[in-house]
Amino acid sequence: MAEERQSLVWPELIERIRARTPARILVNRSGPAYLTSTQLELRRAHAAARDAVRDELNLARDLSDDFVRQWKLFEISTLASSKDEYLMRPDLGRRLSDAARDSLARCPLNTDLQLVIGDGLSVTAVATHVPQLLPRIFAGAAQRGWKIGQPFVIRHCRVGVMNETGELLDPKVMVLLIGERPGLATAESLSAYMAYRPRSGHNDAQRNLISNIHSRGVSVEAGAERIINLADQMMRLQSSGVQIKEQLSGLRLPETEPSLSGDQ
């Protein structure tokens, strides 16, 4: 009888655990090895991760011509001249090229919110989420009456490029939407790095991060709401980074699964 009850409860428990995370836990096996289906899925995920890192961003293909025209997006680049150099020399991805600095002359200065799109380590993440996320951020900023800067794209972008860009444009708050380093769980995870008046010499202590924006993590809707609310905090407190604690109470966050220990 006990074995019969276990056969009914254990598979349900496994499925409930699996539903809460994209991690490969409690997968079936054949002897000491993964099942063939699991092994093939791992190889597929690894290939997707490599493609996300190695691919070069193409605005027309990845964001669509209509989206680029609607938001008047233009592209600049860092000092990294190729994807290989970008991967081997992270420092070059933190500095704008001379041509990029000149191109930013078309952007308005001293805005309340400046949105930047960076390819980062996952073009797949940018292509998947930016077309839905950017309009939501702009709508939330417009509702608050903020002056919004002209969005643009940085090729071969590292987070540290926010410092130089901030010095050139001097926005109150800068938001960098950038592809995260992909893993075997997902190659589509996007991050939003945020800083109040970023300047040369700033580091992660002066930045805030909203990460894991993807279908199994933070939703696009929740991500946009958190970005706007955190930007509002930064403007009110005139600070960012370790001086700011994101206020999550009152946000419309996705519901979680019931506790595995019981209905409490």
C-alpha positions in Angstrom: 0.0 0.0 0.0 2.8 2.4 0.9 4.5 1.7 -2.5 1.2 2.3 -4.3 0.8 5.7 -2.6 4.5 6.6 -3.4 3.9 5.7 -7.1 1.0 8.2 -7.2 2.7 11.1 -5.2 6.3 10.9 -6.4 5.7 11.6 -10.1 3.4 14.5 -9.3 6.0 16.0 -6.9 8.7 15.7 -9.6 6.5 17.5 -12.1 5.7 20.3 -9.6 9.4 20.8 -9.0 10.3 20.8 -12.7 7.5 23.4 -13.4 9.2 25.9 -11.0 12.6 26.0 -12.8 14.1 25.6 -16.2 17.0 23.7 -14.6 17.4 20.1 -15.5 16.7 18.4 -12.2 15.4 15.0 -11.5 15.7 14.0 -15.1 15.4 10.3 -16.0 18.4 8.2 -16.8 19.5 4.9 -18.3 21.9 3.3 -15.9 24.5 6.0 -15.0 23.9 8.0 -18.2 21.3 10.5 -19.4 18.5 9.2 -21.7 19.3 9.8 -25.4 16.5 12.4 -25.5 18.0 14.4 -22.6 21.5 14.2 -24.2 20.2 15.5 -27.5 18.3 18.3 -25.8 21.5 19.3 -23.9 23.4 19.5 -27.2 20.6 21.6 -28.8 20.7 24.0 -25.8 24.5 24.2 -26.0 24.3 25.0 -29.8 21.7 27.7 -29.1 24.0 29.3 -26.5 27.0 29.3 -28.8 24.9 30.8 -31.6 23.6 33.5 -29.3 27.1 34.5 -28.3 28.7 34.3 -31.8 25.9 35.8 -33.9 26.2 39.5 -35.0 23.3 41.8 -34.5 21.4 42.8 -37.6 18.8 45.5 -36.9 16.6 44.7 -39.9 16.6 41.0 -39.3 16.6 40.9 -35.5 14.3 43.9 -34.7 12.6 44.3 -38.1 12.7 47.3 -40.5 9.3 48.6 -39.2 10.5 48.6 -35.5 13.8 50.4 -36.5 11.9 53.1 -38.4 9.2 53.5 -35.7 11.8 54.2 -33.0 14.3 55.9 -35.3 17.0 53.5 -34.1 20.6 53.9 -35.2 23.6 51.9 -34.5 27.0 52.8 -33.1 29.9 50.6 -32.0 32.5 50.3 -29.3 36.3 50.0 -30.0 35.9 46.2 -30.5 36.1 45.8 -34.2 34.9 42.2 -34.4 33.1 39.6 -32.3 36.3 37.8 -31.7 38.0 41.0 -30.4 34.9 41.8 -28.3 35.1 38.4 -26.6 38.9 38.5 -26.1 39.1 42.1 -25.1 36.3 43.1 -22.7 37.9 46.5 -22.1 37.3 47.5 -25.7 33.6 46.8 -25.3 33.5 49.5 -22.6 34.7 52.3 -24.7 33.0 54.0 -27.7 34.7 54.5 -31.0 35.3 58.0 -32.3 32.6 57.6 -34.9 30.2 56.5 -32.2 30.9 59.6 -30.1 30.2 61.8 -33.2 27.0 60.0 -33.9 25.6 60.7 -30.4 25.6 64.4 -31.2 22.2 63.8 -32.7 20.7 62.8 -29.3 19.1 65.3 -26.9 21.0 66.0 -23.8 19.9 66.1 -20.1 16.9 63.9 -20.5 15.2 62.1 -17.6 15.5 58.7 -19.1 17.9 57.4 -21.8 17.4 53.9 -23.2 20.3 52.1 -24.8 20.2 48.6 -26.5 23.4 46.5 -26.4 24.0 43.2 -28.1 26.1 41.9 -25.2 26.5 38.2 -25.1 23.1 37.2 -26.6 21.8 38.7 -29.8 18.9 36.1 -29.4 17.8 37.8 -26.1 17.8 41.2 -27.8 15.8 40.0 -30.8 13.3 38.1 -28.6 12.5 40.7 -26.0 13.4 44.3 -27.0 10.5 44.7 -29.5 8.0 44.1 -26.7 10.0 45.7 -23.8 11.0 49.0 -25.3 7.4 50.3 -26.1 6.3 49.4 -22.6 9.2 51.3 -21.0 8.4 54.4 -23.2 4.7 54.2 -22.3 5.5 54.1 -18.6 7.9 57.0 -18.9 5.5 59.1 -20.9 2.8 58.5 -18.2 5.1 60.1 -15.7 5.8 63.1 -18.0 9.5 62.3 -18.3 11.7 63.7 -21.0 12.9 60.6 -22.9 16.1 60.4 -25.0 16.5 59.0 -28.4 17.1 55.2 -28.1 20.0 53.7 -30.0 21.9 50.4 -30.4 25.6 49.7 -29.4 27.3 46.9 -31.2 29.9 44.8 -29.3 28.6 46.3 -26.0 29.8 45.8 -22.5 28.0 47.2 -19.4 30.8 49.6 -18.6 30.1 51.6 -21.8 27.3 53.2 -19.8 29.9 55.5 -18.1 31.2 57.1 -21.3 27.7 57.3 -22.8 26.4 58.9 -19.6 29.1 61.6 -19.7 28.3 62.4 -23.3 24.5 62.6 -22.9 24.1 63.4 -19.2 20.7 61.8 -18.6 19.3 61.5 -15.1 18.8 57.7 -15.5 20.3 55.4 -18.1 18.9 52.0 -18.9 21.0 49.5 -20.9 19.0 46.5 -22.2 21.7 43.9 -23.0 21.8 40.2 -23.8 23.0 38.1 -20.9 25.6 35.4 -21.1 23.5 32.3 -22.2 23.5 29.0 -20.4 21.9 25.6 -21.0 18.6 26.7 -19.4 18.0 29.6 -21.9 19.8 31.6 -24.5 17.2 34.3 -24.5 17.8 36.1 -21.1 17.9 39.9 -21.2 19.3 42.2 -18.5 18.4 45.8 -17.7 21.4 47.7 -16.2 20.4 51.0 -14.7 22.4 53.9 -13.3 21.8 57.5 -12.0 24.0 59.9 -14.0 26.7 57.3 -14.9 30.2 58.8 -15.1 33.8 57.7 -15.7 35.1 55.5 -12.9 31.7 54.2 -11.9 31.4 50.4 -11.4 28.7 47.9 -10.4 28.4 49.6 -7.0 26.8 52.5 -8.7 24.5 50.3 -10.9 21.3 48.3 -10.4 20.3 45.2 -12.3 17.1 43.6 -13.3 18.1 40.3 -14.8 16.5 37.1 -16.2 14.0 38.8 -18.4 12.7 35.8 -20.4 9.7 33.5 -20.8 10.6 31.4 -17.7 11.9 34.3 -15.6 10.9 37.9 -15.3 8.2 38.6 -17.9 8.4 41.5 -20.2 5.5 43.2 -18.5 7.0 42.8 -15.0 10.4 43.9 -16.3 9.1 47.1 -17.8 7.2 47.9 -14.6 10.2 47.3 -12.5 12.4 49.4 -14.7 10.1 52.4 -14.6 9.6 52.1 -10.8 13.3 51.8 -10.2 14.1 54.7 -12.4 11.5 56.7 -10.4 13.3 55.8 -7.2 16.7 56.8 -8.6 15.3 60.2 -9.7 13.7 60.9 -6.3 16.8 59.8 -4.3 19.3 61.1 -6.9 21.4 57.9 -6.5 21.7 54.3 -7.7 23.5 51.1 -7.0 24.1 50.0 -3.4 22.4 53.2 -2.1 19.1 52.0 -3.7 16.9 49.0 -2.6 14.4 48.2 -5.3 10.8 48.4 -3.9 8.9 45.3 -5.2 5.8 45.7 -3.0 2.7 46.6 -5.0 4.2 45.3 -8.3 2.1 42.9 -10.4 4.5 40.0 -10.2 3.6 36.6 -11.6 2.0 34.2 -9.2 4.2 31.3 -7.9 3.3 27.7 -7.6 1.9 26.5 -4.3 4.4 25.5 -1.6 5.6 22.0 -2.1 5.4 21.4 1.6 1.6 21.8 1.6 -1.2 24.2 0.9 -0.3 27.0 3.3 
